[in-house]
Amino acid sequence: MIKILAIIMVVGGAISLVVGIMGVFGSMSTGVSPWALAILGGIFFLSGISLLKYRKDTDVIDAENKH
């Protein structure tokens, strides 16, 4: 379950980061501030990568507790 959440955060953060950076440099306009999209995208992307890298999945934790 944790891995699924992390993948969603990585993909959503990457999309938001790309749209935010494109908005900052003027090639795309959105209804919200491009700086907000870029900052939130960066936060979500980095936290998703961190979850993928350092957390064990709930299935692995359950299997370790049974043995």
LINQUI-V440763 format. One line per field, one symbol per residue. psi: psi as a letter, one per 40 degrees, with the letter a starting at -180 (. if undefined). A space follows every 10 residues. Layout:
psi=???
//
This chain:
psi=dddddddddd dddddddddd ddddeeehhi eihddddddd dddddddddd dddeiiiddd dddddd.
//
